[in-house]
Amino acid sequence: MPLLVFSLMLVVFGLTTGEFVIAGILPDVARDLSVSIPSAGLLVSAYALGMIVGGPLITTLTARLPRRPLIAGLVVTSIAGNGASALAPTYPILLAARFAAGLVVATFFAVAIATAVSTAPPGRQASTVARLTLGMNLGMIAGTPLGTVIGQNLGWRATFAAIAAFSAAALVPVLRSVPDRPAPSVGSLLGELRVFTRRDVVLAIVLTAAGNLGVVTAFSFLAPLAVDVSGFSAGAVPVLLLVYGAGAVIGNFLGGWLADKALMPSLAGLLAVLAGVLAMGWPASGHQAPAGVLWFVLGVLAFAVIPGMQTRVMTTAQAAPTLAVAVNASGFQLAAAFAGWLGGRLIDGPGPRSIYPVAAVLTVAGLLIALYSLRRDRRPAATPAPKEPAAHH
């Protein structure tokens, strides 16, 4: 793996751990700050809202900055947000800190993906995205369980402090490997935004939000689902996160390979299987062994769709790919923000087990969008009507 991709992957690891570790320490945060589990779930929403707001805004404002100082500035802001999370004395301040930490993440992902893909050989864009997003997988398979163990033994504040420290260390290889080039030439702001008038671009972003909403809702409440529904002990939660992350590594490379072969058909197929597996969560979650298998398979499928979704956005938004990928990341986080709220309502209402069938129905919505996009792709291009023969005199 090129050093450039590796160094960016390390930062993605830190950012992903910072985003997802809340799933493992949610009960600890709720207990320490004397708030309910649904209220603590809004910390997921706060981080996601930061990404939603920051994605298009910060990407647009920084479009003309050179890449190296831009990436460094984004990472430093994330470090500050995680550091503030570790020190937050009250729940409202922690909400604000999570929002601040999320502000720069979508822009970093967009710049990192665009930088990595610019070095990829033709026909290997999705595989290159998969290599970069290996950092997301490692954040799941190693960072999130480790952060959960740290939180359970040293307190949840130590988790956020450790994430800030790792991100600071990851800055060193980034500054050495990212070339000090000027920003890519961009047009006017209006010209950049015009890419969102294209239906295929909008559909690709909506596909990301709808296709991920179900599985993100389930993952955000993994701890209460595992403990309250499947009967695992709190100490087993890091193991389940590890199982989920192991599936994510496999799914990431599987998804990149499938997307290079057949982008939209593979996305539609994966979403169909994901909906079916989430539906199986209702009967499977009542027993520990099937529940463990369920979380592994969900990890595979949740990450198998990501390389294809990112590539779809970049191929439909060639005029402004960085901005489009940032907005797409915001679309994913819009799903995460809604998931934090929705899961809390389901736990307060019919109970945590109901998350599985609701998540399956939401994933079907993403499948329908994928099938519609596939149909649009296969529509024959309109051919001009034949000219009438000239009249002879």
Summary of the structure (lengths in Angstrom):
residues: 393
radius of gyration: 21.3
end to end distance: 71.8
largest distance: 96.2
contacts: 1509
relative contact order: 0.16
helix: 82%
strand: 0%
